[in-house]
Amino acid sequence: MRMSTRCGMLGVLLIAISNQMPAQNSYTVVPVTNGGTITGTVKWSGPQPANLNVTVNKDAKVCDPESHKKVNLERLVIGPEQGVANTIVYIKNISMGKAMDLPAPRRALDQKHCRYEPHILLVPQGSELTMKSSDTVLHTIHMDGAASFNMPFPFPDRPVTRMMETPGLVNLRCNGGHVWMNAEMMVVPHPYYAVTDQSGKFELTDVPPGSYEIVAWHEGWHVIGRENAVDVFSQNTVQRVIFSEPRTWEQPVTMRSDETAVVNFVISQK
């Protein structure tokens, strides 16, 4: 079920629950000579949620070299000025525009100190995702959603690739007992996607003139329970966190030739 309100470019406009991004019609690459820019921020409002840490219970020398004993789940990263990092902002159902130019750092995954880097990935549909582990411990990446793979990484610094054929959301977890490791990947059919930085800022460039809906997508940050999982290496049963569903907010925008439009989102626990 979705609930939405529209009130201009400064407020919360839609709260939605979804496992995958909306269906996208076919996309055609065309020259964009008079495109504009959509820029803005995603900011947090209200109290910040707690209890987003998990105890490090395995391979502490590699996973917790500074001996914090706990690790953050990284599901909600809020900056000093309330900017929300790791939010995917995209144009909904755009049918034509520039060629694919998503940033290379979002198209490759590393496992470092038992963390997925980056935490949010953007991979073009029909492209390869490159993965490796920088750790000297055993990891297994388990994917479900728009892609389904289970890949062990017994040796460090040996990249492997997998083709991402189907657009949509892919959840990444570790089946090697590191229950806090999590990331989200969006396999996308067009280039008008961005991930907010540590201050919550984003930018979409070379947008053809027209009227669009801009979507801000954020993974669920509430911990709603635990589930039993098996450490594939030790065969021990471990407790893995279950998160709430992703949420989205939408705003309309009209782009004119060679202009910049500002779209700001305010999100909260509600």
Secondary structure by P-SEA (a helix, b strand, c coil): cccccccccccccbbbbbcccccccbbbbccccbbbbbbbbcccccccccccccccccccccccccccccccccccccccccccccbbbbbccccccccccccccccccccccccccccbbbbcccbbbbbbbcccbbbbbbbcccbbbbbbcccccbbbbbbbccbbbbbbbbccccccccbbbbbcccccbbbbcccbbbbbccccbbbbbbbbbbccccccbbbbbbcccccbbbbbbbbcbbbbbbbbbbbcccbbbbbbbbbccc
